[in-house]
Amino acid sequence: MAISPPTGSRTRFAVLVLASVTLLTVGLRDAPVVREVREGASAVIGPVEGAVDTVTAPVRNAWHGVTDYDDLQRENDELRAQVEAAEAEGVQTSDAERQLAELSASLDLPWAGNVETATARVVSGPRSNFSHAIEIDKGTDDGIAVDMPVVTGAGLVGRVSQATGSSATVELLTDPQFRVGVRLSTTGDLGTARGRGRDDPLSVDSAISPSAKVAKGTGVVTSGVDRSAYPPGIPVGTVASSRQGSGGLALDLDVDPVVDVDQLSYLTVMLWTDGG
C-alpha cells in the first residue's frame, strides 16, 4: 500500500529545517536562495523557539534554584557568622568597659590614705546560697595575709579568711559570722556591725540612746579604733531603719551595705595588719 506524503505545517517545518542545515553545511550562507530559505526557516522556527522557552522557563528556573541552593546557603551562613561576630564583639566591648570601670573604681580609694594595697580579680563566687566567701587570684606571694580588709571603690567587702601563695578566700561582710566596728558618720557614735545573710541588711548594735533620732540614709563607716582590724573611714553602708534594742537601753540599726556582693569583678586588699 502506498504511503501518503506528509502534509501540513509539520512537513513544511521539516523541509525548511533540513534545507537550512544542508545549505549551512556546504557554506552557501551568502547565496540569495540560501538567504530566502534561511529567512523562511527562521519565520517558522522563531515562534516554536519562543513557545519552547516559555514552556521550559519554569523548569530551567527550578533547576537553577536547585543548583544555586548551595551558593545561597553558603552566603547565608557567611552573613550569619558576620552578624554573630559583630554581636560577640559588642558584648566583649561592653564587658571590657564594665571591667575597666570596676578596676578604676577599685584603684580609686580616697579613704585608704597611705595604706598599701593589692588589686585582685574575683575568680570564683559563692559556691552556694549558703556560702559567703569568694576566691581571688592574689595571695601571700603578693603580700596578702589573713584578716586583711578587702574593699572596692564603693566600700567594705569583707576580710581575707584564707590565703595561699597565689590565691585567697574572702569572707563577705554579709556572712553571719562577720563582725566589724563602725561609727555613724554624722554623730561619731560607735557600734558593731554583723552580717545577717546576703539578702538582709547588716545589723548594728550601738551605744546610741534609744531616744535618739537616726535619719534614714545616715552613713556608716569603719570605726578604726585603736588596734582595729580595719582602718578608719571605710564606707560600710547606710542606715535603712532603727529600733530599740534588747532591754531598751540602746538603738539597733539596720544598715544596707554600699557594696553589692553579687556583682564583684575586681577587689582591693588593704595590706593592713595588727592595726596598721
Buried (B, 14 or more C-beta within 10 A) or exposed (E): EEEEEEEEEEEBBEBBEEBBEEBEEEEBEEEEEBEEBBEBBEEBBEEEEEEEEEEEEEEEEEEEEEEEEEEEEEEEEEEEEEEEEEEEEEEEEEEEEEEEEBBEBBEEBEBBEEBEBBBBBBEEBBEEEEEBBBBBBBBBEBBBBBBBBBBBBBBBBBBBBEBEEEBBBBBBBBBEEBBBBBBBBEEEBBBBBBBBEBEEBBBBBBEBEBEEEBEEEBBBBBBBEEEBBBBBBBBBBBBBEBEEBEEEEBBBBBBBBBBEBEEBBBBBBBBBEEEE
